[in-house]
Amino acid sequence: MIQNELLIRIDSEDTYKVENDYIDYNLSDNSIFTYTFWDKNLKSLPNFFSDEGLDLFYISLSVFGADRILLRDYGENAWKRNIKLHIPVLSIQKWEQNKALIESILNFLSGDNWEIEFRERGLTKKERQFKEEILKAEEKYEYEKLCMFSGGLDSFIGVIDAIENYPDDKTLFVSHYGGGKGVREYQNALFTSLNETYNLDSHAFYSFYASAKNGIEDTTRTRSLMFFAHAILLGTAMQKRMTLLIPENGYISLNIPLTNSRLGSSSTRTTHPYYMKLLQNLLTNLNININLENPYQFKTKGEMIIECQNIDLLNKNLANTMSCSHPDLGRLYGESNTAHCGTCLPCTIRRASIRKANILDTSTYRDLYFEHGPTARMNLMSYNMGLQKYNKKYSFMNIQNSGPISTNISEFVKVYDRGMAELKALLESIHEQISL
């Protein structure tokens, strides 16, 4: 199997070299990688970031970059890759102690074989500059909680509930967007509505962009680590115990394949309980005082909608939330606006949940009946096969298919069964409409 070796640099002053053949990957070179974390709004934070938070942030960017530029076609079974990264860090002793853990996290998340070699560094010129500006700035904003905000339906419910349930706690909402404009335009619409409803401070929202130039691999299973690392880094500036809310329905977080064709890492493990457990262990070992929490671990998407703390606001903005795996796909067919495809698994679960909640679905879908092309038909066949094979007697074993679960097994089984029921109801209704 091909060994992919990347020498990571985070500034132009880094002259480190290795003997083996490698890809020189400098995160500060805009022709290679672009990211927007270092923004003037950071100056309103109460403190500069911890060394460990900075290290995790750059590790996540490096991993995401490698994930994007290395094709799985050349890996084992056209999937699993061998990837070795040489990464500079500030807290080298802690990372050496946690080398096996971070590699295990990456292996589970992407399904590859990762190896990381650490080397020591000091603060870069840009980091020193921002540290000085943050420390001397007079206007400061402190927060008690962090919340991920992707612009999806789950995350919008998570933001609403965080505001409604914790009115006395200031929450910092963190967003991320990539190459296409689809995600960004949906996020902006939701930002506007939330601000109008709750009169939120403009400093309560941070939105970041990151893109690997010439990225050719679309599976990118490591994106979630990069999303979380942005929020974790911001949290370290508070210098107190923080909770990071990561809202996602428990059914999809289990990442249970409907058929063998979707088994393993070919589907995202963004909030799988085992991944969250490993990441929490890493934060604890690094003395990063942030507690990861998915408030909806034992809720289906339909139940999230039904129990939303401001259903009127949700109804008003339902069409402005984006759940689709590839919202920009319509542009290949000459469409000017982004839309839900309607047939990928996230879209299908979204449609099932809205049906379960019995509210009007104002979303735009390109394909409601799985009839536009071979991918849609293959998806429908996959879902139907999964439902035909589904048997509640085996749910206990099924929930282990994407990763080990050793606690709250009964609750995980129940949310899986209820999620399957939502999916089944939608597909049965589609069959009835197709057959008419």
HELIX and SHEET records of a PDB file:
HELIX    1   1 LYS A   40  SER A   44  5                                   5    
HELIX    2   2 ASP A   51  ILE A   69  1                                  19    
HELIX    3   3 ARG A   72  TYR A   74  5                                   3    
HELIX    4   4 ILE A   92  GLN A   97  1                                   6    
HELIX    5   5 LYS A   99  SER A  110  1                                  12    
HELIX    6   6 LYS A  125  LYS A  136  1                                  12    
HELIX    7   7 LEU A  153  ASN A  165  1                                  13    
HELIX    8   8 GLY A  182  TYR A  198  1                                  17    
HELIX    9   9 SER A  202  ALA A  204  5                                   3    
HELIX   10  10 ARG A  223  THR A  236  1                                  14    
HELIX   11  11 GLY A  250  SER A  253  1                                   4    
HELIX   12  12 ASN A  260  ARG A  262  5                                   3    
HELIX   13  13 GLY A  264  SER A  266  5                                   3    
HELIX   14  14 PRO A  273  ASN A  285  1                                  13    
HELIX   15  15 LYS A  301  ILE A  306  1                                   6    
HELIX   16  16 ILE A  311  ASN A  317  1                                   7    
HELIX   17  17 LEU A  318  ASN A  320  5                                   3    
HELIX   18  18 LEU A  329  TYR A  333  5                                   5    
HELIX   19  19 LEU A  345  ALA A  357  1                                  13    
HELIX   20  20 PRO A  374  LYS A  389  1                                  16    
HELIX   21  21 LYS A  392  TYR A  394  5                                   3    
HELIX   22  22 SER A  395  ASN A  398  1                                   4    
HELIX   23  23 ILE A  409  SER A  435  1                                  27    
SHEET    1   A 4 ILE A  23  ASN A  26  0                                        
SHEET    2   A 4 GLN A   3  ARG A   9  1                                        
SHEET    3   A 4 ASN A  82  VAL A  89  1                                        
SHEET    4   A 4 ASN A 113  GLU A 120  1                                        
SHEET    1   B 6 PHE A  33  TYR A  35  0                                        
SHEET    2   B 6 PHE A 205  ALA A 212 -1                                        
SHEET    3   B 6 THR A 171  TYR A 177  1                                        
SHEET    4   B 6 LYS A 145  MET A 148  1                                        
SHEET    5   B 6 MET A 242  LEU A 245  1                                        
SHEET    6   B 6 ILE A 290  GLU A 293  1                                        
END                                                                             
